[in-house]
């Protein structure tokens, strides 16, 4: 969602070709169905549809990742401040992107 990572996801479309993983004879299409949803939209849907969710959210863990990279956020903090707190805000990504793999072989 754009509001979750404003520095890195401002222009994320709902459908996009991932050129980093596409190549001759193959195209990887990524679907980002929540790209235009806000946190409020997500939680409104969860409550309205009674979707189960991780109870860590109720303890301040708004953006949940691996154990050493995640901590609870305080009231008024952006939800991503609980992830990778040692990194600059515009570089907080999980590493599941091809651009993060370049130069890390071997």
C-alpha angles and dihedrals in degrees: 000000000000095000091053095059108015094169095055108022106043093116102035109141124211090244124025142160112242099220092185090067098031122089145146107339096358135079125188111208117195122204118206101184094172096047093112096039123101124215087258091054091051094049093044088055093046092052096041094048095036092234113179114244138183109278090217085083088070089055094055098269095128098159109037124201135141118333101255093043098050133073136160119273124227124237109282095023120119111259093243093057088086091063125073091345091179093063131081111266095244092054100052104123130136098237096247092122128095092234088065091055097056111112094008099099122120 
